[in-house]
Amino acid sequence: MRRKRNKFKKPMMNQADFSIDTIKTQLNHTSDLKDREIHSNNQIYIILYINSLVDQEKLESKIIKPLTKMENNNILNELYSQEISTAKSNKIAINGLLDGYCLLIKKGRNSEGFLLKTNASTDREVSEPIIEKTILGAKVGFVESLDKNIFLLRTVTKSPGFTVKNYTLGSSTTTNVSLIYLDHVADPEIIKKVEQRIKSITLDSIRSAGDIQDCIEDHTVTPFPQLLLTERPDRSSANLKDGRVALIIDGSPTVIILPATFMTFFQTPDDYITRWWLGSFFRFIRLFSYIIALILPALYIAFVSFHYEVIPLELVYSLQSSLSYVPFRPFIELMIMQLSLELLREASIRLPPSVATTFGIVGGLVVGTAMVEAGIVSYGGLIVVALTSVSSFVQPNLEMSSSIRVLGFPLMLLAATFGFFGIVIGVLFVLIHLSRLTSFGLPYFSPFVPLNMEDFKDTILRVPSWMMYKHSKSSPHYKQEKQSRKWKLDESEEPF
């Protein structure tokens, strides 16, 4: 049977040829695609641009006006103040027009054209980050402009090795992505892997940073993030100086840092601003709160269901009297509370900021108190869920905090089924899973697995900066390094 031809399908056109008519056809003769003829020195020029993406004042003053006064027909000399690139194919020309460039062509010469930067700027001003707030750190966050984000990153990373590589992703809608690294610091193998994975992305469109994250991360079926998303230029710069790579996506205020290890998500810029022992204490608190938020509900279920002998006798009587009015088992009780907490959390995200805070506090108190008085949950379960919620909010990274919400439910189920033994099995499974993960080939759970004592300088503890960047005796840079506290030896014999 002969297959019917789809009359709505567009005819295939050669993207390598250069033709104004083909460009207009590829852009569906959209109403905001404009063309103008400019007569200058017995020569006719055609300017093609998308009106909604172009700054009209810049187009008139920087391009059209100099062209009308041009005497020697040398475009490159007359428009020296503009960013100019050559377009020799329809694909390059169309991508330039969609980025806000205008296409300048000599009439009668359709072999090539010039793309001139005239894009309109509607970016918001640089402001303080919304999620990653600091007490003493810089109050600067990334915005939705690719060029402006690169500028912010360059201002805090002044190095001749600062390298930018641009890519265009998406077949139906294009998105510009920039790969940034320090050439003399980053591992060439990591850069090679990142470039290979970026070039292998064949999605029709890039909606957000999550699309790129899904395509390039090592493991997708895991609750643990392997790429760090940050909205802070200072944090991105610090990671570049540590040899990592940054991916900036046009239209996104978050930057992807890779590779990332488990302990990377517990670090904040404040750790390096305050004194080292304070930074170490706060980092330990974050790690401890993560463990508490992960296993506290499971421990409560195991205590009240199987292991009353572990609890002090006075507390046993209090728990029994509270649980005697609850018609559900402890597992069902905590499930009800956790799901109610998740509903309140999701609802507060969608509300305006002025209402969200009040709703979260009042809603939690009212719902929790009402559930206890109605005999649906006990006071002990309410306290456990409240402590779990507070501990999860301590995490500085939203994605790592979300892993608690995913892993908490299976641990509660194991505790309700097997008691302490189930919790041990669940925790061992999580540790084994962490040990098997990698981020661009690097061990995700390092420096714990494999054990590397040298890298413990900046994990759970943060040693002083003069010790952190001190090379080992086996390093080729050991003899060339300079001691940052050499003055101490010159002034006294006291230890560092």
C-alpha positions as CSV (number, residue, x, y, z in Angstrom):
1,M,0.0,0.0,0.0
2,R,1.4,3.4,-1.0
3,R,2.0,5.7,2.0
4,K,0.3,9.1,1.8
5,R,2.6,12.1,1.8
6,N,2.2,14.5,4.7
7,K,1.2,17.8,3.1
8,F,2.1,19.7,6.3
9,K,5.7,18.5,6.3
10,K,8.2,21.2,5.3
11,P,10.5,20.5,2.3
12,M,14.0,19.8,3.3
13,M,16.4,22.6,2.5
14,N,20.2,22.6,2.2
15,Q,21.4,24.3,5.4
16,A,24.9,24.7,4.0
17,D,23.8,27.1,1.2
18,F,23.4,30.8,1.9
19,S,20.1,32.3,0.8
20,I,17.9,35.1,2.2
21,D,14.8,33.4,0.8
22,T,15.7,30.1,2.5
23,I,16.4,31.9,5.8
24,K,12.9,33.5,5.7
25,T,11.3,30.2,4.8
26,Q,13.1,28.4,7.7
27,L,11.8,31.1,10.0
28,N,8.3,30.6,8.7
29,H,8.1,34.2,7.4
30,T,7.4,35.3,11.0
31,S,5.9,38.7,11.2
32,D,8.7,40.1,13.4
33,L,11.4,39.2,10.8
34,K,12.3,42.5,9.2
35,D,14.5,43.3,6.2
36,R,15.8,46.8,5.2
37,E,17.8,48.0,2.2
38,I,20.5,50.5,2.8
39,H,22.1,52.5,-0.1
40,S,25.6,53.5,0.5
41,N,28.3,54.6,-2.1
42,N,26.6,53.0,-5.1
43,Q,26.2,49.8,-3.1
44,I,23.0,48.2,-1.8
45,Y,23.1,46.4,1.6
46,I,20.3,44.2,3.0
47,I,19.8,44.1,6.8
48,L,17.8,41.1,8.1
49,Y,16.8,41.0,11.8
50,I,14.2,39.8,14.2
51,N,12.5,43.0,15.5
52,S,11.5,41.5,18.9
53,L,15.2,40.5,19.7
54,V,17.0,43.7,18.5
55,D,17.7,47.0,20.2
56,Q,16.4,49.5,17.7
57,E,18.5,52.4,19.0
58,K,21.6,50.3,18.8
59,L,20.7,49.2,15.3
60,E,20.1,52.7,14.1
61,S,23.1,54.4,15.7
62,K,25.7,51.6,15.5
63,I,25.0,50.0,12.1
64,I,22.6,51.9,9.8
65,K,23.9,55.4,10.4
66,P,27.6,54.4,9.8
67,L,26.6,52.4,6.7
68,T,24.9,55.4,5.1
69,K,28.0,57.5,5.6
70,M,30.5,54.8,4.5
71,E,32.8,55.9,1.6
72,N,35.1,53.0,0.9
73,N,32.7,50.1,1.2
74,N,34.9,48.5,3.9
75,I,32.4,47.2,6.4
76,L,34.9,45.9,8.9
77,N,36.5,49.3,9.3
78,E,33.3,51.3,9.5
79,L,31.6,49.0,12.0
80,Y,34.7,48.3,14.1
81,S,32.9,49.1,17.4
82,Q,30.5,46.1,16.9
83,E,31.0,42.4,17.4
84,I,31.2,41.0,13.9
85,S,31.3,37.4,12.7
86,T,31.0,35.9,9.2
87,A,28.0,33.7,8.3
88,K,28.5,31.4,5.3
89,S,25.5,29.1,5.9
90,N,21.9,29.3,6.6
91,K,22.3,27.5,9.9
92,I,24.9,30.0,11.2
93,A,22.8,32.9,10.1
94,I,19.5,31.6,11.6
95,N,21.3,30.9,15.0
96,G,22.7,34.4,14.9
97,L,19.3,36.0,14.2
98,L,17.7,34.0,17.1
99,D,20.5,35.3,19.4
100,G,19.5,38.9,18.6
101,Y,22.1,39.6,15.9
102,C,21.3,41.3,12.6
103,L,22.5,39.9,9.3
104,L,24.2,42.3,6.9
105,I,24.4,41.2,3.2
106,K,25.6,42.9,0.1
107,K,22.9,42.7,-2.5
108,G,23.9,40.5,-5.4
109,R,26.5,38.7,-3.3
110,N,24.8,35.7,-1.6
111,S,27.9,33.7,-0.7
112,E,28.3,35.1,2.8
113,G,27.0,37.7,5.3
114,F,28.0,39.5,8.5
115,L,26.4,39.0,11.8
116,L,26.4,42.1,14.0
117,K,25.5,42.1,17.6
118,T,22.5,44.3,18.2
119,N,20.5,42.2,20.8
120,A,18.2,43.9,23.2
121,S,19.0,43.6,26.9
122,T,16.2,42.8,29.3
123,D,18.3,41.1,32.0
124,R,17.6,41.8,35.6
125,E,20.2,43.5,37.7
126,V,22.7,41.5,39.8
127,S,21.3,40.8,43.2
128,E,21.8,38.7,46.3
129,P,21.2,34.9,45.8
130,I,17.8,33.8,47.0
131,I,18.7,30.2,48.2
132,E,22.5,30.3,49.0
133,K,22.6,33.1,51.4
134,T,25.7,33.8,53.5
135,I,26.4,36.0,56.5
136,L,29.8,37.4,55.7
137,G,30.1,36.4,52.0
138,A,29.6,38.4,48.8
139,K,26.0,39.5,48.1
140,V,26.2,38.7,44.4
141,G,24.4,36.0,42.5
142,F,24.2,34.8,38.9
143,V,21.4,36.1,36.6
144,E,19.8,34.7,33.4
145,S,22.3,36.3,31.0
146,L,25.2,34.1,29.7
147,D,27.5,37.0,29.0
148,K,26.8,38.6,32.3
149,N,27.4,35.4,34.3
150,I,30.8,34.9,32.5
151,F,31.6,38.5,33.4
152,L,30.7,37.9,37.1
153,L,32.9,34.7,37.1
154,R,35.8,36.4,35.5
155,T,35.8,39.3,37.9
156,V,36.5,36.9,40.8
157,T,38.8,34.6,38.8
158,K,41.4,36.8,37.3
159,S,43.7,34.3,35.7
160,P,45.2,33.9,32.2
161,G,44.2,30.3,32.3
162,F,40.5,31.2,32.4
163,T,39.2,29.3,29.4
164,V,35.7,29.6,27.8
165,K,34.3,27.1,25.2
166,N,30.9,27.7,23.7
167,Y,28.4,25.1,22.6
168,T,24.9,25.3,21.0
169,L,22.5,22.6,22.2
170,G,19.1,21.6,20.8
171,S,17.9,20.8,17.3
172,S,14.4,22.5,17.3
173,T,15.2,25.3,19.8
174,T,18.8,26.2,20.5
175,T,20.4,27.0,23.8
176,N,23.9,28.4,24.3
177,V,26.1,26.7,26.9
178,S,29.6,27.8,28.0
179,L,32.2,25.4,29.4
180,I,34.6,27.2,31.8
181,Y,37.8,26.0,33.5
182,L,41.3,27.0,34.5
183,D,43.6,25.5,31.9
184,H,46.6,25.1,34.3
185,V,44.6,23.7,37.1
186,A,41.8,21.5,35.7
187,D,42.5,17.8,34.8
188,P,42.6,17.4,31.0
189,E,40.9,14.0,31.3
190,I,37.9,15.6,33.1
191,I,37.7,18.4,30.4
192,K,37.8,15.8,27.7
193,K,34.9,13.8,29.3
194,V,32.8,16.9,29.8
195,E,33.2,18.0,26.1
196,Q,32.5,14.5,24.9
197,R,29.3,14.2,26.9
198,I,28.1,17.7,26.0
199,K,28.6,17.0,22.3
200,S,26.6,13.8,22.6
201,I,23.4,15.6,23.8
202,T,20.8,15.2,21.0
203,L,17.7,16.7,22.7
204,D,15.3,18.7,20.7
205,S,15.4,21.5,23.3
206,I,17.0,22.4,26.6
207,R,14.4,23.5,29.1
208,S,16.6,23.9,32.1
209,A,19.9,22.9,33.7
210,G,18.2,19.7,34.7
211,D,18.1,18.5,31.1
212,I,21.9,18.8,30.8
213,Q,22.4,17.3,34.2
214,D,20.4,14.2,33.2
215,C,22.4,13.7,30.1
216,I,25.9,14.1,31.5
217,E,25.9,12.7,35.0
218,D,27.4,9.2,35.6
219,H,24.4,7.7,37.5
220,T,20.8,8.7,37.0
221,V,19.0,6.2,39.3
222,T,20.3,7.5,42.6
223,P,18.9,10.1,45.1
224,F,22.4,11.6,45.5
225,P,23.3,14.5,43.2
226,Q,26.6,14.2,41.4
227,L,26.7,17.7,40.0
228,L,26.7,20.8,42.1
229,L,24.2,23.6,41.2
230,T,25.1,27.0,42.6
231,E,23.9,30.5,42.1
232,R,27.1,32.1,43.7
233,P,30.0,33.4,41.6
234,D,32.4,33.2,44.6
235,R,31.6,29.6,45.1
236,S,32.0,28.8,41.4
237,S,35.3,30.6,41.4
238,A,36.5,28.6,44.4
239,N,35.6,25.4,42.7
240,L,37.4,26.4,39.5
241,K,40.6,27.1,41.5
242,D,40.2,23.6,43.0
243,G,40.4,22.1,39.5
244,R,36.7,21.7,38.8
245,V,34.7,22.7,35.7
246,A,31.7,25.0,35.4
247,L,28.8,24.9,32.9
248,I,26.9,28.1,32.4
249,I,23.5,27.9,30.5
250,D,21.9,30.8,28.8
251,G,18.7,31.7,30.5
252,S,19.5,30.0,33.8
253,P,20.7,31.7,37.0
254,T,22.3,28.5,38.3
255,V,25.8,27.2,37.2
256,I,26.7,23.5,37.1
257,I,29.9,22.6,38.9
258,L,31.6,19.2,38.2
259,P,32.8,16.8,39.3
260,A,31.3,16.9,42.8
261,T,31.8,14.6,45.7
262,F,29.5,13.9,48.7
263,M,31.3,16.3,51.0
264,T,31.1,19.1,48.4
265,F,27.4,19.6,49.2
266,F,28.1,20.3,52.9
267,Q,30.5,23.3,52.2
268,T,29.5,26.9,52.2
269,P,31.4,30.2,51.5
270,D,31.1,31.1,55.2
271,D,33.3,28.1,56.1
272,Y,36.3,29.9,54.5
273,I,35.5,33.3,55.8
274,T,35.2,32.5,59.5
275,R,38.1,31.0,61.5
276,W,39.0,27.5,60.6
277,W,37.8,25.8,63.8
278,L,34.4,27.6,63.5
279,G,34.1,26.5,59.9
280,S,34.9,22.9,60.9
281,F,32.3,23.0,63.7
282,F,29.6,24.2,61.4
283,R,30.4,21.6,58.8
284,F,30.3,18.9,61.4
285,I,26.9,20.2,62.6
286,R,25.6,20.0,59.0
287,L,26.8,16.4,58.6
288,F,25.4,15.4,61.9
289,S,22.0,17.0,61.1
290,Y,22.0,15.1,57.8
291,I,22.4,11.8,59.7
292,I,19.8,12.7,62.3
293,A,17.3,13.7,59.7
294,L,17.9,10.5,57.8
295,I,17.6,7.9,60.6
296,L,15.8,9.6,63.5
297,P,12.2,8.6,62.3
298,A,13.5,5.0,61.7
299,L,15.1,4.9,65.2
300,Y,11.8,6.1,66.8
301,I,9.8,3.3,65.1
302,A,12.4,0.7,66.1
303,F,12.4,1.9,69.7
304,V,8.6,2.0,70.3
305,S,7.9,-1.2,68.2
306,F,10.7,-3.6,69.1
307,H,13.3,-2.2,71.6
308,Y,11.6,-0.7,74.6
309,E,14.5,-1.9,76.8
310,V,16.8,0.7,75.2
311,I,14.6,3.6,76.4
312,P,14.8,4.9,80.0
313,L,12.0,3.5,82.1
314,E,10.5,6.9,82.9
315,L,10.3,7.7,79.2
316,V,8.7,4.3,78.4
317,Y,5.7,5.1,80.6
318,S,5.3,8.6,78.9
319,L,5.5,7.1,75.4
320,Q,3.1,4.3,76.3
321,S,0.5,6.6,77.7
322,S,0.8,8.8,74.6
323,L,0.6,5.9,72.1
324,S,-2.3,4.2,73.9
325,Y,-4.7,6.8,72.4
326,V,-3.3,6.4,68.8
327,P,-5.2,3.8,66.7
328,F,-2.3,3.4,64.2
329,R,1.1,1.6,64.4
330,P,4.1,3.9,64.8
331,F,5.1,3.4,61.1
332,I,1.6,4.6,59.9
333,E,1.7,7.4,62.4
334,L,5.0,8.8,61.2
335,M,4.0,8.3,57.6
336,I,0.9,10.5,58.2
337,M,3.1,13.2,59.8
338,Q,5.8,13.0,57.1
339,L,3.3,13.2,54.3
340,S,1.5,16.1,56.0
341,L,4.9,17.9,56.3
342,E,5.6,17.3,52.6
343,L,2.3,18.8,51.7
344,L,2.9,21.9,53.8
345,R,6.4,22.3,52.3
346,E,5.1,22.1,48.8
347,A,2.3,24.4,49.5
348,S,4.6,27.1,51.0
349,I,6.8,27.0,47.9
350,R,3.9,28.0,45.7
351,L,2.7,30.8,48.0
352,P,4.0,34.4,47.9
353,P,7.0,34.9,50.2
354,S,5.1,37.2,52.6
355,V,2.5,34.5,53.1
356,A,4.7,31.4,52.9
357,T,6.5,31.9,56.2
358,T,3.4,32.6,58.2
359,F,1.6,29.7,56.5
360,G,4.5,27.2,57.2
361,I,4.7,28.1,60.9
362,V,1.0,28.5,61.7
363,G,0.0,25.5,59.5
364,G,2.5,23.2,61.1
365,L,1.5,24.2,64.6
366,V,-2.2,24.0,63.9
367,V,-2.1,20.8,62.0
368,G,0.3,19.1,64.5
369,T,-1.6,20.2,67.5
370,A,-5.0,19.2,66.0
371,M,-3.6,15.7,65.1
372,V,-2.3,15.1,68.6
373,E,-5.6,16.2,70.2
374,A,-7.6,14.1,67.8
375,G,-5.5,11.1,68.8
376,I,-4.2,10.5,65.2
377,V,-0.5,10.9,66.2
378,S,1.3,10.9,69.5
379,Y,3.5,13.7,71.1
380,G,6.6,11.5,70.6
381,G,5.9,11.2,66.9
382,L,5.2,14.9,66.5
383,I,8.5,15.8,68.3
384,V,10.5,13.3,66.1
385,V,9.0,14.8,62.8
386,A,9.7,18.3,64.0
387,L,13.4,17.5,64.8
388,T,13.7,15.7,61.4
389,S,12.3,18.8,59.6
390,V,14.6,21.2,61.4
391,S,17.6,19.0,60.7
392,S,16.8,18.8,57.0
393,F,16.6,22.6,56.8
394,V,20.2,22.8,58.1
395,Q,21.5,21.4,54.8
396,P,23.0,24.1,52.6
397,N,22.2,22.3,49.3
398,L,18.6,21.8,48.3
399,E,19.3,18.6,46.2
400,M,21.2,16.9,49.0
401,S,18.5,17.8,51.4
402,S,16.0,16.2,49.0
403,S,17.8,12.9,49.3
404,I,16.7,12.7,52.9
405,R,13.1,12.9,51.9
406,V,13.6,10.0,49.4
407,L,15.6,7.7,51.7
408,G,13.7,8.3,54.9
409,F,10.6,6.3,53.9
410,P,12.4,3.0,53.0
411,L,14.4,3.3,56.2
412,M,11.2,3.7,58.2
413,L,9.7,0.6,56.5
414,L,12.8,-1.5,57.3
415,A,12.7,-0.3,60.9
416,A,9.0,-1.2,61.2
417,T,9.7,-4.7,59.8
418,F,13.0,-5.7,61.3
419,G,13.8,-3.1,64.0
420,F,17.5,-2.1,64.6
421,F,18.5,-4.9,62.2
422,G,16.6,-3.3,59.4
423,I,18.1,0.1,60.1
424,V,21.6,-1.4,59.9
425,I,20.8,-3.1,56.7
426,G,19.4,0.1,55.2
427,V,22.4,2.2,56.3
428,L,24.9,-0.3,55.0
429,F,23.1,-0.4,51.7
430,V,23.3,3.5,51.5
431,L,27.1,3.4,52.3
432,I,27.7,0.7,49.7
433,H,25.7,2.7,47.2
434,L,27.8,5.8,48.0
435,S,31.0,3.9,47.6
436,R,30.0,2.7,44.1
437,L,29.1,6.1,42.8
438,T,31.4,8.1,40.6
439,S,31.3,11.7,39.3
440,F,33.1,11.9,35.9
441,G,35.2,8.9,36.9
442,L,36.1,10.2,40.3
443,P,35.0,8.4,43.5
444,Y,31.9,10.1,44.8
445,F,32.5,9.1,48.5
446,S,36.1,10.2,48.6
447,P,38.2,10.7,50.7
448,F,36.4,8.0,52.7
449,V,36.3,5.5,49.9
450,P,39.1,5.1,48.8
451,L,40.6,6.4,52.0
452,N,42.9,9.4,51.4
453,M,44.1,11.1,54.5
454,E,45.7,13.9,52.5
455,D,42.2,15.1,51.3
456,F,40.8,15.2,54.8
457,K,42.1,18.8,55.0
458,D,38.9,20.1,53.6
459,T,36.1,17.6,54.3
460,I,34.6,17.2,57.7
461,L,37.3,19.5,59.1
462,R,38.7,22.6,57.5
463,V,42.3,23.2,58.3
464,P,43.8,26.7,58.1
465,S,44.4,27.8,54.5
466,W,48.2,27.8,54.9
467,M,48.0,24.1,55.7
468,M,45.3,23.3,53.1
469,Y,47.4,24.3,50.1
470,K,50.6,22.8,51.4
471,H,51.9,20.1,49.1
472,S,53.0,16.7,50.3
473,K,56.7,15.8,50.2
474,S,56.1,13.5,47.2
475,S,54.6,16.4,45.2
476,P,56.9,17.9,42.5
477,H,55.9,21.4,43.8
478,Y,57.0,20.7,47.4
479,K,60.4,22.4,47.1
480,Q,59.1,25.4,45.1
481,E,56.2,26.2,47.4
482,K,56.3,29.3,49.7
483,Q,55.4,29.1,53.4
484,S,52.6,31.5,54.1
485,R,53.5,31.8,57.8
486,K,57.3,32.0,57.5
487,W,57.1,35.3,59.3
488,K,56.3,33.2,62.5
489,L,59.6,31.5,62.3
490,D,61.4,34.9,61.9
491,E,59.6,36.5,64.9
492,S,59.7,33.7,67.5
493,E,60.3,30.0,68.1
494,E,56.6,29.3,68.9
495,P,54.8,26.7,66.9
496,F,52.5,27.7,64.0
